[in-house]
Amino acid sequence: MNVKLKVLRKVLEEAIDNIDAGDSNHSDDELDDIISSLTKLNRGIKRISKREACERIVVQVVLIIISN
C-alpha cells in the first residue's frame, strides 16, 4: 500500500476514534465543510487524481485533529 494511503488510513482511523469518544468539538459549519469536501472526493464530482484526492483528505483530517 502507498505510504500516503497508509497515512490517510491512520489519520482517518484516529478521527473516527475521536468522534466515537465524543472528542470532536467542531461547529456545524465546520462539519458541513468537512462532509462536503469528503463527499465530493468520494463521489468524484470533480475529476482529480488519486494522489490529489489523498492529499486533500489528509489536509481535511489533519485540520480535524489539530482543532481537537
MARZADO-994729 format. One line per field, with one value per residue: residue number from 0; residue in three letters; chain; x, y, z of N, C-alpha, C in turn. Coordinates in Angstrom, 3 decimals. Example, Ala and Ser with C-alpha at 12.3 -4.5 7.8 and 13.67 -1.06 7.14 Angstrom:
# MARZADO-994729
nr <- 0 / 1 $
rest <- ala / ser $
kette <- A / A $
nx <- 13.190 / 12.850 $
ny <- -5.690 / -2.250 $
nz <- 7.800 / 7.080 $
cax <- 12.300 / 13.670 $
cay <- -4.500 / -1.060 $
caz <- 7.800 / 7.140 $
cx <- 13.200 / 12.900 $
cy <- -3.300 / 0.030 $
cz <- 7.800 / 7.870 $
This chain:
# MARZADO-994729
nr <- 0 / 1 / 2 / 3 / 4 / 5 / 6 / 7 / 8 / 9 / 10 / 11 / 12 / 13 / 14 / 15 / 16 / 17 / 18 / 19 / 20 / 21 / 22 / 23 / 24 / 25 / 26 / 27 / 28 / 29 / 30 / 31 / 32 / 33 / 34 / 35 / 36 / 37 / 38 / 39 / 40 / 41 / 42 / 43 / 44 / 45 / 46 / 47 / 48 / 49 / 50 / 51 / 52 / 53 / 54 / 55 / 56 / 57 / 58 / 59 / 60 / 61 / 62 / 63 / 64 / 65 / 66 / 67 $
rest <- met / asn / val / lys / leu / lys / val / leu / arg / lys / val / leu / glu / glu / ala / ile / asp / asn / ile / asp / ala / gly / asp / ser / asn / his / ser / asp / asp / glu / leu / asp / asp / ile / ile / ser / ser / leu / thr / lys / leu / asn / arg / gly / ile / lys / arg / ile / ser / lys / arg / glu / ala / cys / glu / arg / ile / val / val / gln / val / val / leu / ile / ile / ile / ser / asn $
kette <- A / A / A / A / A / A / A / A / A / A / A / A / A / A / A / A / A / A / A / A / A / A / A / A / A / A / A / A / A / A / A / A / A / A / A / A / A / A / A / A / A / A / A / A / A / A / A / A / A / A / A / A / A / A / A / A / A / A / A / A / A / A / A / A / A / A / A / A $
nx <- 0.851 / 0.518 / 2.484 / 1.300 / -1.378 / -1.400 / -0.865 / -3.118 / -5.137 / -4.508 / -4.825 / -7.539 / -8.641 / -7.913 / -9.388 / -11.996 / -12.014 / -11.812 / -14.242 / -16.045 / -15.439 / -16.438 / -14.883 / -14.895 / -15.108 / -16.298 / -17.878 / -21.178 / -20.984 / -18.275 / -18.273 / -20.069 / -18.540 / -16.376 / -17.696 / -18.786 / -16.460 / -15.235 / -17.271 / -17.422 / -14.919 / -15.157 / -17.346 / -16.586 / -17.258 / -15.764 / -13.254 / -10.289 / -6.875 / -5.810 / -3.763 / -4.030 / -6.539 / -6.026 / -4.206 / -5.838 / -7.746 / -6.111 / -5.291 / -7.775 / -8.413 / -6.229 / -6.685 / -8.962 / -7.928 / -6.036 / -7.673 / -8.841 $
ny <- -1.176 / 2.232 / 4.801 / 7.269 / 6.538 / 4.840 / 6.648 / 8.274 / 6.409 / 5.869 / 8.410 / 8.871 / 6.774 / 7.609 / 9.979 / 8.964 / 7.438 / 9.539 / 10.843 / 8.806 / 8.688 / 11.023 / 13.275 / 15.431 / 18.740 / 20.457 / 23.096 / 23.327 / 24.445 / 23.982 / 21.190 / 20.762 / 21.745 / 19.936 / 17.491 / 18.032 / 18.356 / 15.798 / 14.228 / 15.171 / 14.360 / 11.597 / 10.917 / 11.841 / 14.233 / 16.249 / 15.556 / 14.249 / 13.363 / 10.296 / 10.779 / 13.548 / 13.483 / 11.963 / 13.686 / 15.915 / 14.815 / 14.077 / 16.625 / 17.712 / 15.951 / 16.290 / 18.925 / 18.511 / 17.006 / 18.793 / 20.808 / 19.650 $
nz <- 0.000 / -0.766 / 0.763 / 1.412 / 1.378 / 3.554 / 5.605 / 5.355 / 5.984 / 8.676 / 9.857 / 9.351 / 10.843 / 13.433 / 13.567 / 13.442 / 15.782 / 17.649 / 17.177 / 17.897 / 20.596 / 21.458 / 21.309 / 19.587 / 18.670 / 16.780 / 14.962 / 13.503 / 10.954 / 10.302 / 10.283 / 8.177 / 6.018 / 6.037 / 5.583 / 3.076 / 1.495 / 1.717 / 0.644 / -2.009 / -2.943 / -2.676 / -4.298 / -6.711 / -8.051 / -9.132 / -11.323 / -10.258 / -9.572 / -7.946 / -6.183 / -5.625 / -4.436 / -2.116 / -0.855 / -0.368 / 1.372 / 3.520 / 4.363 / 5.217 / 7.329 / 9.023 / 9.770 / 11.294 / 13.416 / 14.491 / 15.449 / 17.602 $
cax <- 0.000 / 1.217 / 2.746 / 0.269 / -2.621 / -1.247 / -1.025 / -4.530 / -5.896 / -4.222 / -5.433 / -8.988 / -8.950 / -7.820 / -10.528 / -13.183 / -11.904 / -12.151 / -15.685 / -16.699 / -15.198 / -17.063 / -13.829 / -14.953 / -15.750 / -16.438 / -19.167 / -21.952 / -20.435 / -17.035 / -18.639 / -20.645 / -17.433 / -15.627 / -18.551 / -18.878 / -15.184 / -15.049 / -18.286 / -17.004 / -13.799 / -15.616 / -18.281 / -15.930 / -17.941 / -14.702 / -12.269 / -8.944 / -6.041 / -5.832 / -2.788 / -4.632 / -7.623 / -5.402 / -3.644 / -6.951 / -8.320 / -5.149 / -5.375 / -9.021 / -8.345 / -5.250 / -7.374 / -9.845 / -7.105 / -5.420 / -8.670 / -9.276 $
cay <- 0.000 / 3.502 / 5.425 / 8.290 / 5.850 / 4.359 / 7.817 / 8.635 / 5.412 / 6.077 / 9.675 / 8.669 / 5.924 / 8.450 / 10.892 / 8.172 / 7.138 / 10.764 / 11.054 / 7.787 / 9.001 / 12.308 / 14.275 / 16.334 / 19.989 / 21.285 / 23.751 / 22.743 / 24.948 / 23.254 / 19.822 / 20.811 / 21.895 / 18.679 / 16.496 / 18.405 / 18.058 / 14.348 / 13.698 / 15.498 / 13.489 / 10.219 / 10.750 / 12.207 / 15.322 / 16.856 / 14.516 / 14.551 / 12.165 / 9.640 / 11.480 / 14.797 / 13.118 / 11.582 / 14.880 / 16.735 / 14.133 / 14.210 / 18.003 / 17.851 / 15.179 / 16.955 / 20.087 / 17.995 / 16.608 / 19.993 / 21.605 / 18.944 $
caz <- 0.000 / -0.864 / 2.057 / 1.669 / 1.710 / 4.930 / 6.467 / 5.282 / 6.740 / 10.102 / 10.270 / 9.365 / 11.997 / 14.620 / 13.554 / 13.778 / 17.215 / 18.374 / 17.045 / 18.719 / 22.004 / 21.752 / 21.415 / 18.443 / 19.081 / 15.581 / 14.756 / 12.399 / 9.692 / 10.040 / 9.916 / 6.825 / 5.072 / 6.004 / 4.918 / 1.657 / 0.837 / 1.630 / -0.267 / -3.370 / -3.294 / -2.755 / -5.426 / -7.957 / -8.744 / -9.926 / -11.614 / -9.793 / -9.455 / -6.637 / -5.340 / -5.162 / -3.523 / -0.845 / -0.238 / 0.141 / 2.534 / 4.618 / 4.844 / 5.969 / 8.566 / 9.879 / 10.335 / 12.344 / 14.560 / 15.065 / 16.163 / 18.827 $
cx <- 0.899 / 1.358 / 1.679 / -1.066 / -2.579 / -1.450 / -2.490 / -5.382 / -5.729 / -4.918 / -6.955 / -9.420 / -8.917 / -8.998 / -11.811 / -13.174 / -12.275 / -13.648 / -16.438 / -16.564 / -15.846 / -16.066 / -13.797 / -15.719 / -15.872 / -17.826 / -19.900 / -21.417 / -19.143 / -17.331 / -19.243 / -19.555 / -16.650 / -16.417 / -18.629 / -17.599 / -14.987 / -16.045 / -17.896 / -15.874 / -14.267 / -16.498 / -17.679 / -16.652 / -16.956 / -13.634 / -10.884 / -8.174 / -6.180 / -4.894 / -3.390 / -5.763 / -7.068 / -4.853 / -4.742 / -7.573 / -7.393 / -5.218 / -6.631 / -8.942 / -7.341 / -5.884 / -8.317 / -9.027 / -6.510 / -6.434 / -9.181 / -8.368 $
cy <- 1.243 / 4.137 / 6.468 / 7.647 / 5.299 / 5.498 / 8.227 / 7.694 / 5.623 / 7.335 / 9.546 / 7.802 / 6.733 / 9.408 / 10.166 / 7.811 / 8.361 / 11.052 / 10.078 / 8.084 / 10.330 / 13.442 / 15.229 / 17.588 / 20.962 / 21.907 / 23.060 / 23.190 / 24.218 / 21.825 / 19.765 / 20.908 / 20.600 / 17.617 / 16.776 / 18.044 / 16.560 / 13.714 / 13.958 / 14.587 / 12.060 / 9.976 / 11.140 / 13.274 / 16.056 / 15.793 / 14.985 / 13.237 / 11.560 / 10.358 / 12.760 / 14.513 / 12.770 / 12.803 / 15.761 / 16.116 / 14.272 / 15.617 / 18.189 / 17.151 / 15.802 / 18.182 / 19.663 / 17.696 / 17.835 / 20.764 / 20.904 / 19.199 $
cz <- 0.000 / 0.521 / 2.393 / 2.012 / 3.136 / 5.917 / 6.513 / 6.113 / 8.241 / 10.620 / 10.327 / 10.542 / 13.286 / 14.714 / 13.944 / 15.263 / 18.061 / 18.329 / 17.933 / 20.212 / 22.423 / 21.882 / 20.225 / 18.850 / 17.914 / 15.532 / 13.605 / 11.045 / 9.315 / 9.602 / 8.518 / 5.768 / 4.916 / 5.256 / 3.429 / 0.904 / 0.656 / 0.661 / -1.721 / -3.820 / -3.516 / -3.976 / -6.756 / -8.741 / -9.645 / -10.119 / -11.194 / -9.669 / -8.062 / -5.676 / -4.765 / -4.179 / -2.147 / -0.122 / 0.344 / 1.386 / 3.730 / 5.200 / 5.690 / 7.318 / 9.531 / 10.525 / 11.457 / 13.590 / 15.253 / 15.899 / 17.416 / 19.948 $
